[in-house]
Amino acid sequence: LLGGGGKEPTYVARRLVRAAVEDVGIADTTALVVANAAADAYHRLGSPEGELALVEAAVYLARAPKSIAVYKAFARAKEAIKKV
């Protein structure tokens, strides 16, 4: 299923975790737990059963509120440190 797009499910799992951190962020802190749990489930089950966990996480992330406030604040803090 997921491999049909040309990407390995482990790559999809990594991207889900990234989306939970960067796109959803503090708007829904459970998103990271869901993404990590899906990646773990895929690691334990493999394909095709584990792919369902990845799909469920993708749906959760798609429906979750988004906030990049921490991502932006972190970028500003890194820039401020460079100026010191």
N, C-alpha and C positions, 0 to 999 in steps of 0.2 A: 504493500500500500504506500508507505512513505517513500520507499526507494524508487517508486515510479516517477518521481520528480527528479531523479538523478542524484539525490542526496542520501547518504547513509543515515539510518535512524539515530546513530550516536551523534552525528552532526546536528540533526534536528533537536535532539535533547539539549545539546550545548547552547543552541540558539534560543531555546525556550527559557533556559536559566538566564541568559543574557537579557532577554526581553523582560523577564520578571524584575530584574535589577534595574535596567536602564529605562524601560518604558512605563512600567507600572509603578515601580519604586514604592514610596511611602503611601501612595494612594490606597494600596491594598497589600499590606506586608505578608499576608498569607500566600500571595502569588509566588513568592520565592520558595515557600514550603511545598506548594503544589508542584512547581517545576522540578525541584530537586527530588521529590517523591516519584514523579513520573520517570525521571532519568534513572533513578534507582530501580524502579519496577522494570524498566526496559532492560537494564543490566542483568537483573535476576532472571527475567523470563525469556528475553530474546524475542525474535520475530517468529510468528506474527503476533503472538499474544501480547507482548510488551508494547507493541505499537498502539494499542488501544489507550494505554496510560498516557502516551505522548499526545494522542489526539484529544483526550479529555483535558490535558493541561493546556493545549493550544486553544481550545474553546474557552476555558476558564480565563486565560490571559486576554483573549479577544474581547470578552465581555467585561473584564475588570476596568475600573476607572484608571486613568493614566495620570502620572505626575513625574516630571523630570526635574523637580525642584532640587533634589539632592545631587543629581548629576550635574546640573548647572552650578550649584554652590561649590561642589568639589572642583570643577574647572576654574571657577573664580579664585578659590583658595590656592590652587596650584600656581596661577598667574601671580597672585599677590606675593607668594613665597619667592618667586623668581625675581621680584623687584626689590627684595630685602637685601 
